[in-house]
Amino acid sequence: MENRESRPEKVDIYSYLTILVSYRRFIFLNLVGVCLIVAILSFLLPSWYRATTTILPPVGEALGLPSTSSLTGAVSGVASSFSLPFMASPSDVIAAILKSRTVGEAVVQKENLMKTYKTRSIQEALEELFSHTQIRVTPEGLISLSFEDKDRIKAAKVANRFVEELDRINRETSTSQAKSARVFIEERLTQTQKELTQAEENLRKFQEENKTILLDDQMKAAIEKAAELKAQMVATEIQLNLLSQNLSPSHPQIKSLRNKIGEIKKQLQILQVGNQKESADSKTVLDVPFAEVPSLSLKLARLVREVKIQEQIFELLTQQYEQYKIQETKDTPTIQILDKAVPPERRARPKRTLLVMLSGILSIFASTVFIFGLEYFRRSKQRNPEAFERLEALFGVWRKDTEDLKRKLFFKRRKK
């Protein structure tokens, strides 16, 4: 007899289905009731609208970074535009600026969001603002900014305000950096102009004293090459100085520019004393070093070379000086907008259909757990009434403690 009672009751799928069918009305009424309540509550919740604006991937100048890629003539293609810090794309930088406190404070003040959010401090307003703002960079590099508000017009207005403040900050930064670069190049231009004037005067005096000295085509080609290399080195040094204001000394582009300057210096040294590694038969007309030129011709070559160098450097600096003057004074938009934020036609949340569906699923799950639990306790009472009575006694103690606590609280409240 004891073995029969202790043996677990065999349960199959049919038994489970029988339980569900027997409680079908309870499950159905619970489902309808929960879905109806959630539907009513969802209509009482305020509607939120999301407006989205999309920005095109920026170029270097859109970030307020001056470009030196426009060098022409002898130094064409030598200088390259400023790059961003390692592993950070321009789109990531734009997204970081949009999330900055500077942009956020400007949006809060110009849209009067402290009054809208009923906050006492700018920090609280910023936290509320960014809690409703989503900024992300797509795999294609586009920057998407979304803002939520209960007012659909306000949502679009604030989203567009973010972009306006971003553009304002970029223009101010671009103007400031262009001014700094213009001042730096202006100093070099003044110095180069003096050196060019002096070089031209020295060449004129030498030619007046030695009218019969002429340079052959071979030496003229070497002078042109030396002047080109020297102009390239100056262009690279200017780029290195400007980049050093934004990047750390260990940045890959800083190291690359320093290596480039070192290589140019080696080429100039070869022009001066020759390349000892090359054989005499393999040398070209441009490989004749200045050290092998006769004394008077050597002096003339050096004077002509100095004039050529200063002319090319002066031309380079003049181009860059004019470029930065234009960039310093221009007030054109730096941000290209692909899609401007417009008042949304549909609400973003609450999603009433989704809420009702989820609540229905949870209702069925909760009802199923409840009826199987209820059925388990009913069968346990039939199989082992003594154990069930002990369990009821435990629950009775818990109910008694709860009632005692309620009476004490009620007595204290009446006494007060």
C-alpha positions as CSV (number, residue, x, y, z in Angstrom):
1,M,0.0,0.0,0.0
2,E,2.8,2.4,0.9
3,N,4.7,1.6,-2.3
4,R,1.6,2.5,-4.3
5,E,1.2,5.9,-2.6
6,S,4.8,6.8,-2.8
7,R,5.0,5.9,-6.5
8,P,4.7,9.1,-8.6
9,E,1.6,9.5,-10.7
10,K,2.1,9.0,-14.4
11,V,1.3,12.2,-16.3
12,D,1.1,12.4,-20.1
13,I,0.2,15.1,-22.7
14,Y,-3.4,14.1,-22.6
15,S,-3.5,14.9,-18.8
16,Y,-2.1,18.4,-19.5
17,L,-4.6,19.0,-22.3
18,T,-7.4,17.8,-20.0
19,I,-6.4,20.4,-17.4
20,L,-6.2,23.2,-19.9
21,V,-9.6,22.4,-21.4
22,S,-11.2,22.2,-18.0
23,Y,-9.9,25.7,-17.1
24,R,-10.5,27.1,-20.6
25,R,-13.0,29.7,-19.5
26,F,-10.7,31.0,-16.8
27,I,-7.8,31.3,-19.3
28,F,-10.1,33.1,-21.8
29,L,-11.6,35.5,-19.4
30,N,-8.2,36.3,-17.9
31,L,-6.8,36.9,-21.4
32,V,-9.7,39.2,-22.4
33,G,-9.6,41.1,-19.1
34,V,-5.8,41.7,-19.2
35,C,-5.8,42.8,-22.8
36,L,-8.7,45.1,-22.2
37,I,-7.1,46.8,-19.2
38,V,-3.7,47.2,-21.0
39,A,-5.5,48.6,-24.1
40,I,-7.3,51.2,-21.9
41,L,-4.1,52.1,-20.1
42,S,-2.2,52.5,-23.4
43,F,-4.7,55.1,-24.5
44,L,-4.1,57.0,-21.3
45,L,-0.3,57.1,-21.8
46,P,1.1,60.2,-23.6
47,S,2.1,59.9,-27.2
48,W,5.8,60.5,-28.1
49,Y,6.9,61.5,-31.6
50,R,10.4,60.9,-33.0
51,A,11.9,63.2,-35.6
52,T,15.1,62.1,-37.4
53,T,17.7,64.1,-39.4
54,T,20.6,62.5,-41.4
55,I,24.0,64.1,-42.1
56,L,26.3,63.2,-44.9
57,P,29.9,62.0,-44.0
58,P,32.0,65.1,-43.5
59,V,35.3,65.9,-45.2
60,G,38.3,67.3,-43.5
61,E,37.3,70.9,-43.8
62,A,33.9,70.2,-42.4
63,L,35.5,69.3,-39.1
64,G,37.3,72.6,-38.9
65,L,40.6,71.1,-40.0
66,P,42.5,73.0,-42.6
67,S,43.6,71.2,-45.8
68,T,47.0,71.4,-47.4
69,S,46.2,69.2,-50.3
70,S,46.0,72.0,-52.9
71,L,49.8,72.5,-53.4
72,T,50.7,72.8,-57.1
73,G,53.7,73.2,-59.3
74,A,56.9,71.7,-58.0
75,V,55.4,70.4,-54.8
76,S,52.2,69.0,-56.3
77,G,50.9,66.0,-54.5
78,V,53.5,66.3,-51.7
79,A,51.3,67.6,-48.9
80,S,48.1,65.8,-47.9
81,S,45.1,66.9,-46.0
82,F,44.9,66.7,-42.2
83,S,43.7,63.4,-40.9
84,L,41.9,62.6,-37.8
85,P,43.3,60.7,-34.8
86,F,44.1,57.0,-35.4
87,M,41.1,54.7,-35.7
88,A,38.5,57.6,-35.5
89,S,36.6,58.3,-38.6
90,P,35.2,61.8,-39.4
91,S,31.7,60.6,-38.8
92,D,32.6,59.4,-35.3
93,V,34.0,62.8,-34.5
94,I,30.8,64.5,-35.7
95,A,28.8,62.1,-33.6
96,A,31.0,62.9,-30.6
97,I,30.5,66.7,-31.1
98,L,26.7,66.2,-31.2
99,K,26.9,64.4,-27.8
100,S,29.1,67.1,-26.3
101,R,28.0,69.5,-23.5
102,T,28.7,72.5,-25.7
103,V,26.1,71.5,-28.3
104,G,23.7,70.3,-25.6
105,E,23.8,73.6,-23.6
106,A,23.2,75.6,-26.8
107,V,20.2,73.5,-27.7
108,V,18.7,73.7,-24.2
109,Q,19.1,77.5,-24.1
110,K,17.8,78.3,-27.6
111,E,14.8,75.9,-27.3
112,N,14.1,76.9,-23.7
113,L,14.1,73.3,-22.6
114,M,14.6,74.0,-18.9
115,K,11.0,75.4,-18.9
116,T,9.8,72.5,-21.1
117,Y,11.2,69.9,-18.8
118,K,10.6,71.9,-15.6
119,T,14.1,71.6,-14.4
120,R,16.0,73.8,-12.0
121,S,19.5,73.4,-13.4
122,I,21.1,73.1,-16.8
123,Q,22.6,69.7,-15.8
124,E,19.1,68.3,-15.2
125,A,17.9,69.7,-18.5
126,L,20.9,68.2,-20.3
127,E,20.3,64.7,-18.8
128,E,16.6,64.9,-19.9
129,L,17.6,66.2,-23.4
130,F,20.1,63.4,-24.1
131,S,17.7,60.7,-22.6
132,H,15.4,61.5,-25.5
133,T,18.2,61.8,-28.1
134,Q,19.7,59.0,-30.2
135,I,22.8,59.5,-32.3
136,R,24.4,56.8,-34.3
137,V,26.7,56.3,-37.2
138,T,25.6,53.9,-40.0
139,P,28.0,51.5,-41.7
140,E,28.0,53.8,-44.7
141,G,29.3,56.7,-42.5
142,L,26.0,58.6,-42.4
143,I,25.2,60.3,-39.0
144,S,21.6,59.8,-37.9
145,L,20.2,62.0,-35.1
146,S,16.7,61.2,-33.6
147,F,14.9,63.2,-31.0
148,E,11.6,62.3,-29.1
149,D,9.1,64.7,-27.8
150,K,5.4,64.8,-27.0
151,D,5.0,67.7,-29.5
152,R,5.7,66.5,-33.0
153,I,6.7,70.0,-34.2
154,K,9.0,70.4,-31.2
155,A,10.7,67.1,-31.9
156,A,11.6,68.2,-35.5
157,K,12.7,71.6,-34.3
158,V,15.1,70.3,-31.6
159,A,16.6,67.7,-34.0
160,N,17.3,70.4,-36.6
161,R,18.7,72.7,-33.8
162,F,21.3,70.1,-33.0
163,V,22.6,70.3,-36.6
164,E,22.5,74.1,-36.6
165,E,24.7,74.2,-33.4
166,L,27.0,71.6,-34.8
167,D,27.5,73.7,-38.0
168,R,28.1,76.9,-35.9
169,I,30.8,75.3,-33.8
170,N,32.5,73.8,-36.8
171,R,32.6,77.2,-38.5
172,E,34.0,78.9,-35.4
173,T,36.6,76.2,-35.1
174,S,37.5,76.3,-38.8
175,T,37.9,80.1,-38.6
176,S,40.1,79.9,-35.5
177,Q,42.4,77.2,-37.0
178,A,42.6,79.0,-40.3
179,K,43.6,82.2,-38.6
180,S,46.3,80.4,-36.6
181,A,47.6,78.7,-39.8
182,R,47.5,82.1,-41.7
183,V,49.5,83.8,-39.0
184,F,52.1,81.0,-39.1
185,I,52.4,81.1,-42.9
186,E,52.5,84.9,-42.9
187,E,55.6,84.9,-40.8
188,R,57.3,82.3,-43.0
189,L,56.3,84.3,-46.1
190,T,57.8,87.5,-44.8
191,Q,61.1,85.7,-44.0
192,T,61.1,84.0,-47.4
193,Q,60.5,87.3,-49.2
194,K,63.6,88.8,-47.5
195,E,65.7,85.7,-48.3
196,L,64.5,85.8,-52.0
197,T,65.5,89.4,-52.3
198,Q,68.9,88.8,-50.8
199,A,69.5,85.7,-53.1
200,E,68.5,87.7,-56.2
201,E,70.8,90.5,-55.2
202,N,73.8,88.1,-54.6
203,L,73.2,86.5,-58.0
204,R,73.0,89.9,-59.7
205,K,76.3,91.0,-58.2
206,F,78.1,87.8,-59.1
207,Q,76.9,88.0,-62.7
208,E,78.1,91.6,-63.0
209,E,81.5,90.6,-61.7
210,N,81.8,87.3,-63.8
211,K,79.8,87.9,-67.0
212,T,81.4,85.1,-69.0
213,I,80.4,82.3,-66.5
214,L,77.5,80.1,-67.8
215,L,75.9,76.9,-66.6
216,D,75.5,73.9,-68.8
217,D,72.2,72.0,-69.2
218,Q,73.4,69.3,-66.9
219,M,73.9,71.7,-64.0
220,K,70.7,73.6,-64.7
221,A,68.8,70.3,-64.4
222,A,70.5,69.5,-61.0
223,I,69.6,73.0,-59.8
224,E,66.0,72.5,-60.7
225,K,65.9,69.2,-58.9
226,A,67.5,70.7,-55.8
227,A,65.0,73.6,-55.8
228,E,62.1,71.1,-56.1
229,L,63.4,69.0,-53.3
230,K,63.9,72.0,-51.0
231,A,60.4,73.3,-51.7
232,Q,59.0,69.8,-51.0
233,M,60.8,69.8,-47.6
234,V,59.4,73.2,-46.7
235,A,55.9,72.2,-47.6
236,T,56.3,69.0,-45.5
237,E,57.7,71.1,-42.6
238,I,54.7,73.5,-42.7
239,Q,52.3,70.5,-42.7
240,L,54.2,69.0,-39.8
241,N,54.0,72.2,-37.8
242,L,50.3,72.6,-38.4
243,L,49.5,68.9,-37.7
244,S,51.5,69.1,-34.4
245,Q,48.9,71.5,-33.0
246,N,46.2,68.8,-33.3
247,L,47.9,65.4,-33.1
248,S,50.3,63.9,-30.6
249,P,54.0,63.3,-31.5
250,S,53.4,59.5,-31.6
251,H,50.7,59.8,-34.2
252,P,51.4,57.7,-37.4
253,Q,51.1,60.7,-39.7
254,I,53.5,62.8,-37.6
255,K,56.1,60.0,-37.8
256,S,55.5,59.7,-41.5
257,L,56.1,63.4,-42.2
258,R,59.3,63.3,-40.1
259,N,60.5,60.3,-42.1
260,K,59.7,62.1,-45.3
261,I,61.7,65.2,-44.3
262,G,64.7,62.8,-43.5
263,E,64.5,61.2,-46.9
264,I,64.4,64.6,-48.7
265,K,67.5,65.7,-46.7
266,K,69.3,62.6,-47.9
267,Q,68.4,63.4,-51.6
268,L,69.7,66.9,-51.1
269,Q,72.9,65.5,-49.6
270,I,73.4,63.3,-52.7
271,L,73.0,66.3,-55.0
272,Q,75.7,68.1,-52.9
273,V,78.4,65.4,-52.6
274,G,77.2,62.6,-54.9
275,N,76.1,59.0,-54.3
276,Q,79.1,56.9,-53.4
277,K,77.1,53.6,-53.9
278,E,76.5,54.2,-57.6
279,S,79.1,53.5,-60.3
280,A,80.3,56.1,-62.7
281,D,78.6,54.3,-65.6
282,S,75.1,54.3,-63.9
283,K,75.0,58.0,-63.1
284,T,72.6,60.3,-65.0
285,V,72.8,64.0,-65.7
286,L,71.0,64.6,-62.4
287,D,73.5,62.6,-60.4
288,V,76.4,65.0,-60.9
289,P,77.2,66.5,-57.4
290,F,77.8,70.2,-56.9
291,A,81.1,69.3,-55.2
292,E,82.5,68.3,-58.6
293,V,81.8,71.6,-60.3
294,P,84.7,74.1,-60.8
295,S,84.9,76.8,-58.2
296,L,83.4,79.8,-60.2
297,S,80.7,77.6,-61.8
298,L,80.0,76.1,-58.4
299,K,79.4,79.5,-56.8
300,L,77.1,80.5,-59.7
301,A,75.3,77.2,-59.3
302,R,74.7,77.7,-55.6
303,L,73.5,81.3,-56.2
304,V,71.1,80.2,-58.9
305,R,69.9,77.3,-56.8
306,E,69.2,79.5,-53.9
307,V,67.1,81.9,-56.1
308,K,65.2,78.9,-57.5
309,I,64.6,77.5,-54.1
310,Q,63.3,80.8,-52.6
311,E,61.1,81.4,-55.7
312,Q,59.4,78.1,-55.3
313,I,59.0,78.4,-51.6
314,F,57.6,81.9,-52.0
315,E,55.1,80.7,-54.6
316,L,54.0,77.8,-52.3
317,L,53.6,80.1,-49.3
318,T,51.7,82.7,-51.3
319,Q,49.2,80.1,-52.4
320,Q,48.7,78.7,-48.9
321,Y,48.5,82.2,-47.5
322,E,45.6,83.2,-49.8
323,Q,43.9,79.9,-49.2
324,Y,43.8,80.4,-45.4
325,K,42.8,84.0,-45.8
326,I,39.7,82.8,-47.7
327,Q,39.0,80.1,-45.2
328,E,39.3,82.5,-42.3
329,T,36.7,84.9,-43.8
330,K,34.2,82.5,-45.4
331,D,31.0,81.8,-43.6
332,T,29.5,79.0,-45.6
333,P,27.8,75.9,-44.0
334,T,30.2,73.1,-43.1
335,I,27.6,70.4,-42.6
336,Q,25.7,68.7,-45.5
337,I,22.3,67.5,-44.5
338,L,20.9,64.6,-46.4
339,D,17.4,64.5,-44.7
340,K,16.2,67.4,-42.7
341,A,13.9,66.5,-39.7
342,V,10.2,67.1,-40.3
343,P,7.3,66.7,-37.9
344,P,6.5,63.0,-37.8
345,E,3.0,61.8,-38.8
346,R,2.9,58.8,-36.6
347,R,3.8,58.4,-32.9
348,A,6.9,56.5,-32.0
349,R,5.5,55.2,-28.7
350,P,3.5,53.7,-27.0
351,K,3.1,50.9,-29.5
352,R,-0.4,49.9,-28.4
353,T,-0.8,46.8,-30.5
354,L,2.5,45.4,-29.3
355,L,1.7,46.1,-25.7
356,V,-1.7,44.3,-26.0
357,M,-0.1,41.3,-27.7
358,L,2.7,41.0,-25.1
359,S,0.2,41.4,-22.3
360,G,-2.0,38.7,-23.9
361,I,1.0,36.3,-24.1
362,L,2.0,37.0,-20.5
363,S,-1.6,36.5,-19.4
364,I,-1.8,33.1,-21.0
365,F,1.5,32.1,-19.5
366,A,0.5,33.3,-16.0
367,S,-2.9,31.6,-16.2
368,T,-1.2,28.3,-17.3
369,V,1.2,28.4,-14.4
370,F,-1.5,29.3,-12.0
371,I,-3.9,26.4,-13.0
372,F,-1.1,23.8,-13.1
373,G,0.0,25.0,-9.6
374,L,-3.6,24.9,-8.4
375,E,-4.0,21.4,-9.8
376,Y,-0.8,20.2,-8.3
377,F,-1.8,21.4,-4.8
378,R,-5.3,19.7,-5.2
379,R,-3.8,16.4,-6.2
380,S,-1.2,16.7,-3.4
381,K,-4.0,17.1,-0.9
382,Q,-5.6,14.0,-2.1
383,R,-2.5,11.9,-2.1
384,N,-0.9,13.1,1.1
385,P,-3.4,15.1,3.3
386,E,-1.0,15.1,6.3
387,A,1.8,16.9,4.5
388,F,-0.8,19.3,3.0
389,E,-2.1,20.1,6.5
390,R,1.5,20.9,7.7
391,L,1.9,23.2,4.7
392,E,-1.4,24.9,5.6
393,A,-0.2,25.3,9.1
394,L,3.0,27.1,7.9
395,F,0.9,29.5,5.8
396,G,-1.4,30.0,8.8
397,V,1.6,31.2,10.9
398,W,2.6,33.6,8.2
399,R,-1.0,35.0,7.9
400,K,-1.2,35.3,11.7
401,D,2.1,37.3,11.8
402,T,0.7,39.6,9.0
403,E,-2.5,40.2,10.9
404,D,-0.6,41.0,14.1
405,L,1.5,43.5,12.2
406,K,-1.6,45.2,10.7
407,R,-3.2,45.4,14.2
408,K,-0.1,47.0,15.7
409,L,0.1,49.6,12.9
410,F,-3.6,50.4,13.2
411,F,-3.3,50.8,17.0
412,K,-0.4,53.2,16.6
413,R,-2.2,55.2,14.0
414,R,-5.3,55.5,16.3
415,K,-3.2,56.5,19.3
416,K,-1.6,59.3,17.3
